[in-house]
Amino acid sequence: REWDNAGHALLSKSNLNLVAPWKALFSPATWEEFVDGIGVVRHLEQRLRSLRITPPKQNDDAFCEVIMKWAPLVRAEDMVRLLEAEFFGRWRHALRHWLLAAKPATREAVEWCNGWGRAFTPELREDERVHARLEAGIDMVNSAAQRIEI
């Protein structure tokens, strides 16, 4: 419970290395109770909220180095819910703003979207909701390239 108030410190690499091996030893129900008890999902939510999405920068280091490293330790459903609530809306808004304000080359914008897609864990990339959100970004880029209102 003392980790519960530790803020971003909970999601440190050393804590990940300490916590991750236990997943294989716990039953799924016990593991979920443990992860909930130490507040992993809540801390991931806070990190996602503080994430800066600023094209053409590919991604924030915290996304790959913290959020996606911890993602396999929580239920995929919880991660998708967090991404939908705290990430994809801002990601789409940042992409739209970039396309309208800077008018990047189509190839550059597609690569930006694909780069974010590669940042997700394979399990999350395969989730139909995540896949649909990433595809919607590519569709937005293609619409902008065709001068269709985005």
Beta strands, then each sheet from edge to edge (+ up, - down):
end
